[in-house]
Amino acid sequence: MGSARIRTKSAETRKTNRGLLALDWSRVAGGGGWPSKEEFTTMLNPAPPSLLSQYLTISRLLAGQLDFHSVIRSVAAEISQIIPHDHMDVCIIQLDGKYHTAHESPFETGWGSSPPALISDSPIRSVLHGEVEALVTDDACADPTFHFEGAFSGPIIDGNLRSRLHVPLKVQGDIIGALSCSSHEIGIYTDKDVEMARSIADLLAPYFFALRAAEQAKRSAIVETEARAREEGLRLGALKLTEALEAERQRIGMDLHDQTLADLTRLARRLERLTHMPDVPGETLEPLFRGLQHCMHDLRQIIEAARPSVLQLFGFSQAIENHLDRSVRDSGSTIEWALDDETHGAIDSLDQPVATALFRIAQEAINNAIRHSHGDRIDVHLRTTERHVSIEVRDNGIGLSTPAKRIGGGINNMRTRARLISARFEISKNREGSGTAIRVTLPANAAGREK
C-alpha cells in the first residue's frame, strides 16, 4: 500500500469548496483567453445551497456547547453528510505547545482515553507542527507514515482506521490542532474531501480556540482558588495551633504551680524545720523521700505529655503500642486493642516534625476512642505505599450519632495538625461495623525524609 498523500504549502494554489476555482493565469498568458462567463460564474458563486445549509446547521449545533466532547458529538452526524467517516477526532494542542489532547466520535480509542500526549509521538505530528497542509492515506494501518518509532499509532490498528484524512485547525495563522476523519474502507478520500475538510476546520477552529481559552482560564481560576484556600487554611491552622500551644503552655504552668511547685514548697519547709533539729531520725526523712518521688513522678508525666520521648527513642510503632497499652490500662475500662503495622519502619524515616505530628494525631484519636466511644475494641492500622503513608484508628463504639460529644477541640486539633503537614484527615463510620474510623493520609510528596 502506498504512502500518505501529503499536501504542502507550495503544492498548488489552494482551492476551496466555496465554489471558487483558481484562475488559470498560465492559460491567459499563453493566449488561451480569459475564462468564459460560465467559468467566472463558477468562481464567483458561493457553495451549493445544500452545502451552505449544512455549514449553517453545523454553526447552529455549535451554539451552547461548552466542552470539546459535546462539540464533537453535536456536529459529527452533520459532518458525516459532507465527509463520510466511521470515526472522527479533533486534536487540540495545549498552550505549552508540547502536548495535545484528543476528542473522538462516535467511539473512543486510546487517544481519547489517555492523558495529554506528546505531539512528537503523534502519528500526525507533521500536521500539528505545520510541516504539511494536509495528510491523506488510503490505508493508515499499513502506511509507514503513521508508524514511526515511538508513534502512538495503536488506536489505528485497534479501531481498523483505514482511509484517513487530516487537516490543521488554524486561528489567525496559528495551528491549534487538527481535524481527522477515518473510514474502515480503503482508499475513499479524495482531494475534494480534503478541501471540504479544510472548510469545516475553518468553521470549527474559532470555537475550539475559545473553548481552549475558557478551559485554561477555568484551570487557572481553580489553581488560584486552591492556592488561596491552602494559604488561608495554613494561616488558620497556624493560628489554631498557636492557640493550642499557648493553652498547652498554660496547662503545664498550672500543673507545675498547683501540683509540683506546691509539693516542693512543702518539702522545702519541712527541710527547713529539720535544719533546726540536732538529730534527724530516719522515720522523719521517710515522708520527705516519698514526697520527692511523688514530685519526680509528676514531672515525668508533664514531660511525657509535652514531648513524646518513646517516639524518639523506640520509633513510631513502639510509641503507638506503648500509648495504647498505657492509656487503656489507665482508663480502667475493659478494652481490647490491636496494632497492625505494615510500614516496615517507613514512618521512622520521616522528618521528625512530620512523624511527631502523625503521632499526636494518632494519640488524640486513641484518646477519643477510649474516652468517648463506649466501645470495647480499638484497632490501629499503619500502612505505607509508594504514594502515601496512612494511619487509621477504628473503634466499635457508638459512632458519630452524637456529634456534640465527638466533634470538638480534639478533632479540630487533629485536622489542623494534618493540614499543616499537607495530610488528608477523614473521620467516618467504621466500615467494619459500628463505631468510628479516623484516618490520616500523608502523600509521598509531602512526606519529608530525614537526611
C-alpha positions as CSV (number, residue, x, y, z in Angstrom):
1,M,0.0,0.0,0.0
2,G,1.3,3.4,-0.9
3,S,2.4,6.2,1.5
4,A,0.2,9.1,2.5
5,R,-0.5,11.8,0.1
6,I,0.9,15.0,1.6
7,R,-0.3,18.5,0.6
8,T,2.4,21.0,1.3
9,K,2.0,24.8,1.3
10,S,3.7,25.1,-2.1
11,A,2.0,22.2,-3.7
12,E,-0.6,24.2,-5.7
13,T,-2.9,27.2,-5.4
14,R,-5.5,26.4,-2.7
15,K,-9.0,25.5,-3.9
16,T,-11.9,25.8,-1.6
17,N,-15.3,24.1,-1.5
18,R,-17.0,27.5,-1.5
19,G,-17.2,27.0,-5.3
20,L,-14.2,29.2,-6.2
21,L,-11.7,27.9,-8.7
22,A,-8.2,29.2,-9.0
23,L,-7.8,31.4,-12.1
24,D,-5.6,29.7,-14.7
25,W,-3.2,32.6,-15.4
26,S,-1.0,30.3,-17.4
27,R,-3.8,29.9,-19.9
28,V,-4.3,33.7,-20.1
29,A,-0.6,34.3,-20.6
30,G,-0.4,31.7,-23.2
31,G,-3.0,33.3,-25.3
32,G,-5.8,31.0,-24.4
33,G,-8.0,33.9,-23.4
34,W,-10.0,34.8,-20.4
35,P,-12.3,32.3,-18.7
36,S,-15.7,32.0,-20.1
37,K,-18.8,33.6,-18.5
38,E,-19.7,30.1,-17.1
39,E,-16.2,29.7,-15.6
40,F,-16.4,33.2,-14.0
41,T,-19.9,32.3,-12.6
42,T,-18.5,29.1,-11.1
43,M,-15.6,31.1,-9.5
44,L,-17.8,33.8,-8.0
45,N,-20.8,31.7,-7.0
46,P,-21.0,30.5,-3.3
47,A,-21.2,26.9,-2.2
48,P,-24.3,25.0,-3.4
49,P,-27.4,25.7,-1.3
50,S,-27.4,22.2,0.2
51,L,-23.7,22.5,1.3
52,L,-24.3,26.0,2.6
53,S,-27.3,24.8,4.6
54,Q,-25.1,22.1,6.1
55,Y,-22.5,24.7,7.2
56,L,-25.2,26.8,8.8
57,T,-26.5,23.7,10.6
58,I,-23.0,23.0,11.9
59,S,-22.8,26.6,13.1
60,R,-26.2,26.3,14.9
61,L,-25.2,23.0,16.5
62,L,-22.0,24.6,17.9
63,A,-24.0,27.1,19.9
64,G,-24.3,26.4,23.6
65,Q,-21.7,23.5,23.6
66,L,-19.4,24.1,26.5
67,D,-16.8,21.3,26.1
68,F,-14.8,19.6,23.4
69,H,-16.7,16.3,23.6
70,S,-20.0,17.9,23.4
71,V,-18.9,19.9,20.3
72,I,-17.6,16.8,18.5
73,R,-20.7,14.7,19.2
74,S,-23.1,17.5,18.3
75,V,-21.6,18.1,14.8
76,A,-20.3,14.6,13.9
77,A,-23.5,13.5,12.2
78,E,-23.8,16.6,10.1
79,I,-20.1,16.4,9.1
80,S,-20.6,12.8,8.1
81,Q,-23.1,14.1,5.4
82,I,-20.3,16.1,3.9
83,I,-17.3,13.8,4.6
84,P,-18.3,10.2,5.1
85,H,-16.5,8.7,8.1
86,D,-16.6,5.9,10.7
87,H,-14.5,7.8,13.2
88,M,-13.8,11.5,13.7
89,D,-11.4,13.1,16.1
90,V,-10.1,16.5,16.9
91,C,-6.6,17.0,18.4
92,I,-6.2,20.2,20.4
93,I,-2.7,21.5,21.1
94,Q,-2.2,22.6,24.7
95,L,-0.8,26.1,25.4
96,D,2.6,24.7,26.2
97,G,3.0,23.6,22.6
98,K,4.3,20.2,23.6
99,Y,1.2,18.1,24.4
100,H,-2.2,17.6,22.8
101,T,-5.5,16.0,23.7
102,A,-7.9,14.0,21.5
103,H,-11.7,14.2,21.4
104,E,-13.5,11.5,19.4
105,S,-16.8,10.4,18.0
106,P,-18.7,8.1,17.7
107,F,-16.3,5.7,19.7
108,E,-13.3,6.4,21.9
109,T,-9.9,4.9,21.3
110,G,-6.7,5.0,23.2
111,W,-6.1,8.6,22.0
112,G,-9.2,9.9,23.8
113,S,-8.9,7.8,26.9
114,S,-5.2,8.7,27.5
115,P,-3.9,11.8,29.3
116,P,-2.3,14.6,27.2
117,A,0.3,13.0,24.9
118,L,3.4,14.4,23.4
119,I,3.0,15.9,19.9
120,S,6.3,14.4,18.9
121,D,4.7,10.9,19.4
122,S,1.5,11.7,17.4
123,P,1.1,9.9,14.0
124,I,0.0,13.2,12.6
125,R,2.8,15.3,14.1
126,S,3.7,16.7,10.7
127,V,0.2,18.4,10.5
128,L,0.3,19.6,14.1
129,H,3.8,21.1,13.6
130,G,2.6,22.8,10.4
131,E,5.0,20.9,8.2
132,V,2.2,19.9,5.8
133,E,-1.2,21.5,5.0
134,A,-2.9,18.1,4.8
135,L,-2.3,14.4,5.2
136,V,-4.3,11.7,3.3
137,T,-3.8,8.0,3.2
138,D,-5.6,5.1,1.6
139,D,-4.7,2.6,4.4
140,A,-3.3,4.0,7.6
141,C,-2.9,0.5,9.0
142,A,-0.2,-0.2,6.5
143,D,1.2,3.3,5.8
144,P,4.6,3.7,7.4
145,T,4.0,7.5,7.7
146,F,1.8,6.7,10.8
147,H,4.0,4.0,12.4
148,F,7.4,5.6,13.0
149,E,9.4,4.7,16.1
150,G,7.6,5.9,19.3
151,A,4.4,6.7,17.4
152,F,1.2,6.4,19.4
153,S,-0.4,4.5,16.5
154,G,-2.0,1.6,18.3
155,P,-5.5,3.0,18.0
156,I,-5.3,3.0,14.2
157,I,-4.9,-0.8,14.3
158,D,-7.3,-1.3,17.1
159,G,-10.0,0.8,15.5
160,N,-9.4,-0.5,12.0
161,L,-9.0,3.1,10.8
162,R,-8.0,2.6,7.1
163,S,-8.6,5.6,5.0
164,R,-7.7,8.8,6.9
165,L,-7.5,12.5,6.1
166,H,-6.1,15.2,8.4
167,V,-6.2,19.0,8.1
168,P,-5.0,21.6,10.6
169,L,-7.2,23.8,12.7
170,K,-5.9,27.4,12.3
171,V,-6.7,30.6,14.1
172,Q,-5.0,33.8,12.8
173,G,-2.4,31.6,11.1
174,D,-1.5,29.6,14.2
175,I,-2.2,25.9,14.3
176,I,-4.3,25.0,17.4
177,G,-5.0,21.4,16.5
178,A,-6.1,19.1,13.7
179,L,-9.4,17.6,12.4
180,S,-9.2,14.0,11.3
181,C,-11.7,11.7,9.6
182,S,-11.3,8.0,9.2
183,S,-13.1,5.2,7.5
184,H,-12.9,1.4,7.7
185,E,-12.8,1.3,3.9
186,I,-9.6,1.6,1.9
187,G,-8.9,4.5,-0.4
188,I,-12.1,6.6,-0.2
189,Y,-10.8,10.1,0.4
190,T,-10.0,12.4,-2.5
191,D,-8.6,15.9,-2.8
192,K,-12.2,17.2,-2.9
193,D,-12.7,15.7,0.6
194,V,-9.6,17.4,1.8
195,E,-10.9,20.8,0.6
196,M,-14.2,20.2,2.3
197,A,-12.4,19.2,5.5
198,R,-10.4,22.4,5.4
199,S,-13.6,24.5,5.2
200,I,-15.1,22.6,8.1
201,A,-11.9,23.0,10.0
202,D,-12.1,26.8,9.4
203,L,-15.6,26.7,10.7
204,L,-14.7,24.8,13.9
205,A,-11.3,26.3,14.7
206,P,-12.5,29.6,16.3
207,Y,-14.9,27.7,18.5
208,F,-12.3,25.3,19.7
209,F,-9.9,28.2,20.2
210,A,-12.5,29.9,22.5
211,L,-13.1,26.6,24.4
212,R,-9.4,26.1,24.9
213,A,-9.0,29.6,26.3
214,A,-12.0,29.1,28.5
215,E,-10.7,25.8,29.9
216,Q,-7.3,27.4,30.5
217,A,-9.0,30.3,32.4
218,K,-11.0,27.8,34.4
219,R,-8.0,25.7,35.3
220,S,-6.1,28.9,36.3
221,A,-9.0,30.0,38.4
222,I,-9.2,26.6,40.1
223,V,-5.4,26.6,40.8
224,E,-5.6,30.2,42.2
225,T,-8.6,29.3,44.3
226,E,-6.9,26.2,45.7
227,A,-3.8,28.1,46.4
228,R,-5.7,30.8,48.3
229,A,-7.6,28.1,50.2
230,R,-4.4,26.4,51.1
231,E,-2.9,29.6,52.2
232,E,-5.9,30.5,54.3
233,G,-6.1,27.0,55.7
234,L,-2.5,27.2,56.7
235,R,-3.0,30.6,58.2
236,L,-6.0,29.4,60.2
237,G,-4.2,26.2,61.1
238,A,-1.2,28.0,62.3
239,L,-3.4,30.3,64.4
240,K,-5.3,27.4,65.9
241,L,-2.0,25.5,66.6
242,T,-0.6,28.6,68.2
243,E,-3.6,28.9,70.4
244,A,-3.4,25.2,71.2
245,L,0.3,25.6,72.1
246,E,-0.5,28.6,74.3
247,A,-3.2,26.6,76.0
248,E,-0.7,23.7,76.5
249,R,1.9,26.1,78.0
250,Q,-0.8,27.4,80.4
251,R,-1.8,23.9,81.3
252,I,1.8,23.0,82.0
253,G,2.3,26.1,84.0
254,M,-0.8,25.5,86.1
255,D,0.3,21.8,86.7
256,L,3.7,22.9,87.8
257,H,2.3,25.7,90.0
258,D,-0.6,23.9,91.6
259,Q,1.0,20.5,91.9
260,T,4.7,20.2,91.7
261,L,5.6,23.6,93.0
262,A,3.2,23.2,95.9
263,D,4.7,19.8,96.8
264,L,8.3,21.2,96.5
265,T,7.3,24.2,98.7
266,R,6.0,21.8,101.4
267,L,9.2,19.7,101.2
268,A,11.3,22.8,101.5
269,R,9.6,23.9,104.7
270,R,10.0,20.5,106.2
271,L,13.6,20.5,105.4
272,E,13.9,24.0,106.9
273,R,12.4,22.7,110.2
274,L,14.8,19.8,110.2
275,T,17.8,22.0,110.0
276,H,16.9,23.3,113.5
277,M,16.9,19.8,114.9
278,P,20.1,18.4,116.4
279,D,19.3,14.9,115.3
280,V,17.2,13.8,112.4
281,P,15.8,10.2,112.8
282,G,15.2,8.0,109.7
283,E,11.4,7.9,110.2
284,T,11.4,11.7,109.8
285,L,13.2,11.5,106.5
286,E,10.9,8.9,105.1
287,P,8.0,11.2,104.2
288,L,10.5,13.6,102.6
289,F,11.7,10.8,100.4
290,R,8.2,9.7,99.3
291,G,7.4,13.4,98.6
292,L,10.4,13.7,96.3
293,Q,9.5,10.5,94.5
294,H,5.9,11.9,94.0
295,C,7.3,15.1,92.6
296,M,9.6,13.2,90.2
297,H,6.6,11.1,89.0
298,D,4.5,14.2,88.4
299,L,7.4,15.8,86.5
300,R,7.8,12.7,84.3
301,Q,4.1,12.8,83.4
302,I,4.3,16.5,82.5
303,I,7.5,15.9,80.3
304,E,5.9,12.9,78.7
305,A,2.8,14.9,77.8
306,A,5.0,17.7,76.3
307,R,7.5,15.5,74.4
308,P,6.9,12.0,73.0
309,S,10.2,10.6,74.2
310,V,9.2,7.0,73.4
311,L,8.7,8.0,69.8
312,Q,12.2,9.4,69.6
313,L,13.8,6.5,71.4
314,F,12.0,3.5,70.1
315,G,10.2,4.5,66.9
316,F,6.7,5.2,65.8
317,S,5.1,1.8,66.0
318,Q,6.5,1.2,69.5
319,A,5.4,4.6,70.7
320,I,1.8,3.9,69.4
321,E,1.8,0.5,71.1
322,N,3.1,1.9,74.3
323,H,0.4,4.7,74.3
324,L,-2.3,2.2,73.5
325,D,-1.3,-0.1,76.4
326,R,-0.8,2.6,79.0
327,S,-4.0,4.6,78.0
328,V,-6.2,1.5,78.1
329,R,-4.7,0.4,81.4
330,D,-5.1,3.8,83.0
331,S,-8.7,4.2,81.8
332,G,-9.8,1.3,84.0
333,S,-12.0,0.0,81.2
334,T,-12.0,-3.4,79.6
335,I,-10.9,-2.6,76.1
336,E,-9.2,-4.9,73.7
337,W,-6.7,-3.3,71.3
338,A,-4.6,-4.4,68.3
339,L,-1.9,-2.7,66.3
340,D,-1.3,-3.7,62.7
341,D,1.9,-2.2,61.4
342,E,2.7,-2.8,57.7
343,T,5.1,0.2,57.3
344,H,8.4,-1.8,58.0
345,G,9.7,1.3,59.8
346,A,9.0,3.7,57.0
347,I,7.4,6.3,59.2
348,D,10.6,6.5,61.3
349,S,12.4,7.8,58.3
350,L,10.1,10.9,58.0
351,D,11.3,14.3,59.2
352,Q,10.9,14.5,63.0
353,P,8.2,17.3,62.9
354,V,6.1,15.2,60.4
355,A,6.5,12.0,62.5
356,T,5.6,13.9,65.7
357,A,2.5,15.4,64.1
358,L,1.3,12.0,62.9
359,F,2.0,10.6,66.4
360,R,0.0,13.4,68.0
361,I,-2.9,12.8,65.6
362,A,-2.9,9.0,66.4
363,Q,-2.5,9.7,70.1
364,E,-5.6,12.0,70.1
365,A,-7.6,9.6,68.0
366,I,-6.8,6.8,70.5
367,N,-7.7,9.0,73.5
368,N,-11.0,10.0,71.8
369,A,-11.9,6.3,71.3
370,I,-11.1,5.4,74.9
371,R,-13.0,8.4,76.4
372,H,-16.0,8.8,74.1
373,S,-16.7,5.7,72.0
374,H,-18.1,3.5,74.8
375,G,-16.7,0.6,72.8
376,D,-14.6,-2.4,73.9
377,R,-12.2,-2.6,71.0
378,I,-9.7,-0.3,69.3
379,D,-7.7,-1.2,66.1
380,V,-4.8,0.8,64.8
381,H,-3.5,0.2,61.3
382,L,-0.3,1.7,59.9
383,R,0.3,1.3,56.2
384,T,2.6,2.7,53.6
385,T,2.8,2.6,49.8
386,E,4.8,4.3,47.1
387,R,2.1,7.0,47.0
388,H,1.3,7.6,50.7
389,V,1.5,6.8,54.4
390,S,-1.7,6.2,56.2
391,I,-2.8,5.8,59.8
392,E,-6.2,4.6,60.8
393,V,-7.7,4.3,64.3
394,R,-11.0,2.4,64.5
395,D,-13.3,1.6,67.4
396,N,-16.6,-0.4,67.7
397,G,-18.4,2.2,69.9
398,I,-21.4,4.4,69.5
399,G,-20.2,6.0,66.3
400,L,-21.0,9.5,65.1
401,S,-24.6,9.6,66.1
402,T,-23.8,12.0,68.9
403,P,-21.6,14.6,67.2
404,A,-21.7,17.1,70.0
405,K,-19.7,14.7,72.1
406,R,-17.3,13.6,69.4
407,I,-16.6,16.7,67.3
408,G,-14.7,19.1,69.4
409,G,-11.3,20.5,70.2
410,G,-9.6,17.2,69.8
411,I,-11.0,16.6,66.3
412,N,-10.2,20.2,65.3
413,N,-6.6,19.8,66.6
414,M,-6.1,16.6,64.6
415,R,-7.5,18.3,61.5
416,T,-5.2,21.3,62.0
417,R,-2.1,19.1,62.5
418,A,-2.9,17.1,59.4
419,R,-3.4,20.3,57.3
420,L,0.0,21.7,58.5
421,I,1.9,18.7,57.1
422,S,-0.3,18.5,53.9
423,A,-2.0,15.3,55.0
424,R,-5.7,14.4,54.4
425,F,-7.8,13.9,57.6
426,E,-11.0,11.9,57.5
427,I,-13.5,10.9,60.1
428,S,-16.3,8.5,59.2
429,K,-18.3,5.5,60.2
430,N,-16.3,2.3,60.8
431,R,-16.6,0.2,57.7
432,E,-16.1,-2.9,59.7
433,G,-19.3,-2.4,61.7
434,S,-20.4,0.0,64.4
435,G,-18.1,2.8,65.7
436,T,-15.9,5.4,64.2
437,A,-12.8,5.4,61.9
438,I,-10.3,8.2,61.9
439,R,-7.8,8.2,59.0
440,V,-4.9,10.4,58.2
441,T,-3.1,10.1,54.8
442,L,0.2,11.7,54.1
443,P,1.1,11.9,50.3
444,A,4.6,10.8,49.4
445,N,5.4,14.2,48.0
446,A,4.6,15.7,51.4
447,A,6.5,13.1,53.4
448,G,9.8,14.7,54.0
449,R,12.6,12.3,54.7
450,E,15.4,12.7,57.2
451,K,18.7,13.2,55.6
